[in-house]
Amino acid sequence: MIRSLDRLSHAEKRSLAVQAKEEYRRLPEFGRQKLLDVLQSGTLPVPRDLRDSMIAEFNAIGPARARRTTPRVSLIGNAFARCSE
């Protein structure tokens, strides 16, 4: 697979990185962090220039925002109540 990726033109690698960015954007924060960790570790069989482009694209998005269904005050109050018991 890495040989196939090595054969891509710069424009094709750039397009692939942008597509990966859109998929990355859809992941929850935990998934984003895991993917970024694996990509940064260098363990994936991805050419260095493509990996660096993907990391730059992912970093441009930043971490996902967790969606809250419970107000923050309630979460803090519940945690405090459990600790006080």
C-alpha positions as CSV (number, residue, x, y, z in Angstrom):
1,M,0.0,0.0,0.0
2,I,2.7,2.5,0.9
3,R,4.2,2.0,-2.6
4,S,0.9,3.0,-4.1
5,L,0.7,6.1,-1.9
6,D,4.3,7.0,-2.9
7,R,3.3,7.1,-6.5
8,L,0.6,9.7,-6.0
9,S,1.4,13.2,-7.2
10,H,1.7,16.1,-4.8
11,A,-1.8,17.3,-5.9
12,E,-3.3,13.8,-5.3
13,K,-1.7,13.6,-1.8
14,R,-3.0,17.1,-1.0
15,S,-6.5,16.0,-2.1
16,L,-6.3,12.9,0.0
17,A,-5.2,14.9,3.0
18,V,-8.2,17.3,2.6
19,Q,-10.6,14.3,2.3
20,A,-9.1,12.8,5.4
21,K,-9.6,16.2,7.2
22,E,-13.4,16.0,6.4
23,E,-13.6,12.5,7.9
24,Y,-11.5,13.6,10.9
25,R,-13.9,16.4,11.5
26,R,-16.8,13.9,11.9
27,L,-15.0,11.9,14.6
28,P,-15.7,12.5,18.3
29,E,-12.9,14.0,20.3
30,F,-11.6,10.6,21.6
31,G,-11.5,9.3,18.0
32,R,-9.7,12.4,16.8
33,Q,-7.1,12.1,19.5
34,K,-6.5,8.4,18.8
35,L,-6.1,8.9,15.1
36,L,-3.8,11.9,15.6
37,D,-1.7,9.8,18.0
38,V,-1.3,6.9,15.6
39,L,-0.5,9.2,12.7
40,Q,2.1,11.1,14.7
41,S,3.7,7.9,16.0
42,G,4.7,7.0,12.4
43,T,3.3,3.4,12.7
44,L,0.9,3.8,9.8
45,P,2.4,2.9,6.4
46,V,1.9,6.4,5.0
47,P,4.6,8.4,3.2
48,R,6.1,11.1,5.4
49,D,4.9,14.0,3.2
50,L,1.3,12.7,3.2
51,R,1.5,12.1,6.9
52,D,2.7,15.6,7.5
53,S,0.0,17.1,5.3
54,M,-2.7,15.1,7.2
55,I,-1.4,16.2,10.6
56,A,-1.4,19.8,9.4
57,E,-5.0,19.4,8.2
58,F,-6.1,17.8,11.4
59,N,-4.4,20.4,13.6
60,A,-6.2,23.1,11.7
61,I,-9.5,21.7,12.9
62,G,-8.6,21.4,16.6
63,P,-10.2,19.2,19.2
64,A,-13.9,18.2,19.0
65,R,-16.3,19.9,21.3
66,A,-18.1,17.5,23.6
67,R,-21.9,17.8,23.4
68,R,-23.5,18.3,26.8
69,T,-26.9,17.0,27.5
70,T,-26.7,17.9,31.2
71,P,-25.9,21.4,32.3
72,R,-22.3,21.8,33.6
73,V,-23.5,23.0,37.0
74,S,-25.4,19.7,37.5
75,L,-22.4,17.7,36.6
76,I,-20.2,19.6,39.1
77,G,-22.9,19.4,41.8
78,N,-23.4,15.6,41.3
79,A,-19.6,15.0,41.5
80,F,-19.4,17.2,44.7
81,A,-22.4,15.3,46.3
82,R,-20.7,11.9,45.6
83,C,-17.4,13.1,47.2
84,S,-19.2,14.5,50.3
85,E,-20.8,11.2,51.2
